[in-house]
Amino acid sequence: MDQNSQTALQQKPKKGLTLFAKKDKPVPSEGGQIAPGKPTLPKVKGHYPTKTSINLVYKEKNTRKNMTALGLFALFLIALAIFTKFMVIDQIAAVDAAERLYHTRQSQLSALQEANSVYDEVEYEYSHFGIGNLSDAELNRHDRENMLNVIDDKVGISKGIRTIQISENTVTISFLTLELKDMSTIVSRLEESEYVSYVTVSKATTSPYTVTYVDEYGNRIADVEDETREAVINQITVIFKTPAEVKATQAAAEGGNSQ
């Protein structure tokens, strides 16, 4: 390429964007030819970035949906815990308790069966001492406990009862220094009982007894001599009805009340 063509190219208008803003003109050599030279890099005009930080946290777009899902999952866990407590754990505990109770009752049953293995011997002893082998005299005896209850109700221990003797259906009561008018009152009250057949009064007797004086602490007073006195002892005899007579009296009383 000659020098005129090169000049025409330099004067031709530029079109488009080039990478180099300006090119240095080639220096011609001594022979009139342009020596090829290395192109130099253009200076690029620009500016530094103004943003000095970057946010690497990802902003969640579906926050409400995620919170709803977490709430539902929490409710599911609570419901699961309640179901496990009442329908699993409590049921297992109830089964264990029932099993323990079963084993306890089974042990008790085994003990009772072992104890009842001697039933024949017990039946023999019971028939010997029970009501099945009682004689007629024994069947006609009034209940001892009921006798004492009647005496306690109609007489009372505050009346100076000295002794009580029971033989068959007869009770003998001795009183110490009881006046005659008190004796008649006691006899009347005893005869009011539906269990008493009749009451008799024995003659009064005397019995010597010694009086010892003591202080407030229960110690004998040495300066005071003991005294010997005569105690008056009264006796009454109470005849109780037989069980058959008591039933007949109660039946007659119920028949009279119904009329």
Secondary structure, 3 states (H helix, E strand, C coil): CCHHHHHHHHHCCCCCCCCCCCCCCCCECCCCCECCCCCCCCCCCCCCCCCCCCCCCCCCCCHHHHHHHHHHHHHHHHHHHHHHHHHHHHHHHHHHHHHHHHHHHHHHHHHHHHHHHHHHHHHHHHHHHCHHHCCHHHHCCCCHHHHHHHHHHHCCHHHCEEEEEEECCEEEEEEECCCHHHHHHHHHHHHCCCCEEEEEECCCEEEEEEECCECCCCCECCCCCCEEEEEEEEEEEEEECCHHHHHHHHHHHHHHHHC
